[in-house]
């Protein structure tokens, strides 16, 4: 009689193990939705620029951001930001630029620098978050309030328009 109970318990255990093996053997596909960049969330863009500045200066033991001025052909070393534009300029579906006021370390000049941010669905923010904002270029918009270009709203997006120097 004991043997029958052992056989019954063993057969139940075997059926359970086989069922678990079949279930784990099947590959389940899950769809991960990667969010788009919300350009109305100005603070998210500011945080992305701050993170970029931190990673490229403070975390490397530097105080200033190194930037090449393509107009004057000078290397600039800009201090941490003193202010941000209140508007982010969306120039395409997943592209936005944010103006940041910065000062070179050796002069009292004021530079308005545009950080071009792109939403990249493949960019790994950390182990659990996929998709994020990355800085793709940095341009100098103006020096001491003398613009090199300006932003002009077309339909849905903004265009960079060169300013003629007089």
C-alpha positions as CSV (number, residue, x, y, z in Angstrom):
1,X,0.0,0.0,0.0
2,X,2.9,2.3,0.9
3,X,4.3,1.6,-2.6
4,X,1.1,2.8,-4.3
5,X,1.3,6.1,-2.4
6,X,4.9,6.5,-3.3
7,X,4.2,5.8,-6.9
8,X,1.3,8.2,-6.9
9,X,3.4,11.0,-5.3
10,X,6.2,10.3,-7.7
11,X,3.9,10.4,-10.8
12,X,2.4,13.7,-9.6
13,X,5.8,15.1,-9.1
14,X,6.9,13.9,-12.6
15,X,3.8,15.4,-14.3
16,X,4.5,18.7,-12.5
17,X,8.1,18.8,-13.6
18,X,7.2,17.9,-17.2
19,X,4.6,20.7,-17.2
20,X,7.1,23.2,-15.9
21,X,9.7,22.2,-18.4
22,X,7.3,22.6,-21.3
23,X,6.2,26.0,-20.1
24,X,9.8,27.3,-19.6
25,X,10.8,25.9,-23.0
26,X,8.4,28.1,-24.8
27,X,9.8,31.5,-25.8
28,X,7.5,34.3,-24.9
29,X,7.8,37.5,-26.9
30,X,7.0,40.7,-25.2
31,X,6.7,44.1,-26.9
32,X,8.5,46.9,-25.2
33,X,7.2,50.3,-25.9
34,X,9.9,53.0,-26.1
35,X,8.5,56.4,-25.3
36,X,9.1,59.4,-27.6
37,X,10.7,62.6,-26.4
38,X,8.1,65.0,-25.0
39,X,9.3,68.4,-26.2
40,X,6.8,70.1,-23.9
41,X,8.8,68.7,-20.9
42,X,11.4,71.5,-20.9
43,X,12.9,70.2,-17.6
44,X,13.8,66.8,-19.2
45,X,15.9,68.6,-21.8
46,X,17.5,70.8,-19.1
47,X,18.3,67.7,-17.1
48,X,19.9,66.0,-20.2
49,X,22.1,69.0,-20.8
50,X,23.1,69.2,-17.1
51,X,23.9,65.5,-17.1
52,X,26.0,66.0,-20.3
53,X,27.9,68.9,-18.7
54,X,28.5,66.9,-15.5
55,X,29.8,63.9,-17.4
56,X,32.1,65.9,-19.6
57,X,33.5,68.2,-16.9
58,X,33.1,67.4,-13.2
59,X,33.2,63.6,-13.5
60,X,36.5,64.0,-15.5
61,X,37.9,66.3,-12.8
62,X,37.5,69.4,-15.0
63,X,35.9,72.7,-14.2
64,X,35.3,74.0,-17.7
65,X,33.7,72.6,-20.9
66,X,36.1,72.6,-23.8
67,X,34.5,73.9,-27.0
68,X,35.9,75.0,-30.4
69,X,34.6,78.3,-31.8
70,X,34.3,77.6,-35.5
71,X,34.0,81.3,-36.3
72,X,37.0,82.6,-34.5
73,X,38.9,79.3,-34.6
74,X,39.6,79.6,-30.9
75,X,39.4,76.9,-28.2
76,X,37.0,78.0,-25.5
77,X,36.8,76.8,-21.9
78,X,33.3,77.6,-20.7
79,X,32.2,77.8,-17.1
80,X,29.1,76.0,-15.8
81,X,25.8,77.4,-17.0
82,X,24.4,80.6,-15.6
83,X,21.0,80.3,-17.2
84,X,18.8,78.4,-19.7
85,X,16.5,79.6,-22.4
86,X,12.9,79.3,-21.4
87,X,12.1,77.7,-24.7
88,X,13.4,74.5,-26.3
89,X,13.5,74.7,-30.1
90,X,12.2,71.6,-31.8
91,X,13.8,71.3,-35.3
92,X,12.5,67.8,-36.2
93,X,10.4,65.1,-34.6
94,X,13.1,63.8,-32.3
95,X,15.4,66.8,-32.2
96,X,15.4,69.8,-29.9
97,X,17.9,72.6,-29.1
98,X,18.3,74.3,-25.8
99,X,20.2,77.6,-25.3
100,X,22.5,77.8,-22.3
101,X,24.3,80.9,-21.1
102,X,28.0,80.3,-20.4
103,X,31.1,82.3,-19.8
104,X,34.7,81.6,-20.9
105,X,37.2,81.3,-18.1
106,X,39.5,84.1,-19.3
107,X,37.0,86.9,-20.3
108,X,33.8,88.5,-19.2
109,X,32.1,87.6,-22.5
110,X,28.6,85.9,-22.4
111,X,28.1,83.0,-24.8
112,X,24.7,81.7,-25.7
113,X,25.4,78.1,-26.6
114,X,22.8,75.7,-28.2
115,X,22.9,72.1,-27.2
116,X,21.3,69.9,-29.9
117,X,19.5,67.0,-28.2
118,X,18.2,64.0,-30.0
119,X,15.9,61.2,-28.7
120,X,17.5,57.8,-29.3
121,X,15.4,54.8,-28.7
122,X,18.5,52.6,-28.5
123,X,20.3,54.8,-26.1
124,X,20.7,52.9,-22.7
125,X,20.1,55.3,-19.8
126,X,20.8,52.6,-17.3
127,X,20.1,48.9,-17.0
128,X,16.3,49.3,-16.8
129,X,15.6,52.3,-19.0
130,X,16.0,52.1,-22.7
131,X,15.6,55.3,-24.8
132,X,16.9,58.7,-23.8
133,X,18.1,62.1,-24.8
134,X,21.7,62.4,-26.0
135,X,23.6,65.6,-27.0
136,X,24.7,65.4,-30.6
137,X,26.2,68.8,-31.2
138,X,27.0,72.2,-29.5
139,X,26.8,75.5,-31.4
140,X,27.4,79.1,-30.4
141,X,24.3,81.1,-31.1
142,X,25.5,84.5,-29.9
143,X,28.5,86.2,-28.2
144,X,27.7,89.2,-26.0
145,X,24.1,89.4,-27.4
146,X,25.4,89.6,-31.0
147,X,23.7,86.7,-32.7
148,X,25.3,84.4,-35.3
149,X,21.9,82.8,-36.0
150,X,18.4,82.9,-34.7
151,X,15.6,80.5,-34.4
152,X,12.5,81.1,-36.6
153,X,9.3,79.1,-36.2
154,X,8.1,77.7,-39.5
155,X,5.1,75.4,-39.2
156,X,5.5,72.8,-36.5
157,X,9.3,73.1,-36.1
158,X,11.9,75.8,-35.7
159,X,14.7,76.6,-38.3
160,X,18.1,78.0,-37.7
161,X,18.4,81.3,-39.7
162,X,21.9,82.9,-40.1
163,X,22.1,86.5,-39.1
164,X,24.0,88.8,-41.5
165,X,26.9,90.6,-39.8
166,X,26.9,94.3,-40.6
